[in-house]
Amino acid sequence: MPDVNIHSLKALAIFKTLFEAGSASQAARMLGITQSGVSRSLSQLEQNLGLALFLREKNRLVATPEARELYEEILRLMGNIDELRHSVLALKEFGTSRLRIAAIPGLAFGFVPSLIAALLEKNRSFSISFDMMSSHDVLREVESGHADVGFVTLPVSSRILRIEEWLTTHALCLVPQGHPLSDLPEVTVADLKDQYLVISNQPNVGADPLLNLIASHGIHIAGKTEANIGTITSLVANRAGISVMNPITATDQLYKRDEVVMRPFSPRIDFSFGLVYREDWKHAKALEFIRAYGKELLQAYPA
């Protein structure tokens, strides 16, 4: 086929309509041109391609196998053009057409999805990927360029990333509705004596701040279940035990659920969260939106 130009693209568009309509007269009505114009365009396209696209049988056009394959190629081409159009719109709005986000599980159940929804509401042209992983893995993904921005538990360190502290919050105690501890205005570490706990999986037992606190106060507990952070509130709701968790994760997981009550916990256990990104992202419009909306979104959570 000769070099693609505006005329060949127009001929392909007419062919697509003709293939879908099944007749030159119907295609002409759909395109707002004459039937002879459709026939002439088809004839020129077949001549340029060196292919017979339709067989003429008793005033009917019957598509050839070559026509079907060409039609499918045109659909793929149009899909790519549409994707390019969306990319350009996103580039104008945010300076990037795609965004790759990595986040710790504690922020992945409600906070980051809400942030992504806000981005897409602002511009549906975005292509977004979202992965949940540990803070260590988030750092590695952003450092390597496999993710653009990441949400981590602080403190973390990196020689090549910018690290912004966003929020430090205090752990709350999660207690099943009707549990004796649910009547207390505040749960203390001493109140955990002989209680069964539900805690998040850790690389080692010594990494869990609650267990460290219990050990330092000499508190005896009945036992513990270690579970993925995404299942802890459900385990508490099903009366498997009580837990101590950061309020962001707890609030996201307990949305529209009343089987669990949250109480302040003493002594205070702090959880800090932050944003990491590479130096070349520091002026990105998408980052500005994430920073502004994300911090606004955090205001809705318990202090």
Secondary structure as UniProt FT lines:
FT   HELIX           6..21
FT   HELIX           24..31
FT   HELIX           35..49
FT   STRAND          54..57
FT   TURN            58..59
FT   STRAND          60..63
FT   HELIX           65..94
FT   STRAND          98..103
FT   HELIX           105..107
FT   TURN            108..110
FT   HELIX           111..122
FT   TURN            124..125
FT   STRAND          127..132
FT   HELIX           135..144
FT   STRAND          149..154
FT   STRAND          161..170
FT   STRAND          172..176
FT   TURN            177..178
FT   HELIX           180..183
FT   STRAND          187..188
FT   HELIX           189..192
FT   TURN            193..194
FT   STRAND          196..200
FT   HELIX           205..207
FT   HELIX           209..216
FT   TURN            217..218
FT   STRAND          223..227
FT   HELIX           229..231
FT   HELIX           232..237
FT   TURN            238..239
FT   STRAND          242..245
FT   HELIX           247..253
FT   TURN            254..256
FT   STRAND          260..266
FT   STRAND          270..278
FT   HELIX           279..281
FT   TURN            282..283
FT   HELIX           285..298
FT   TURN            299..300
//
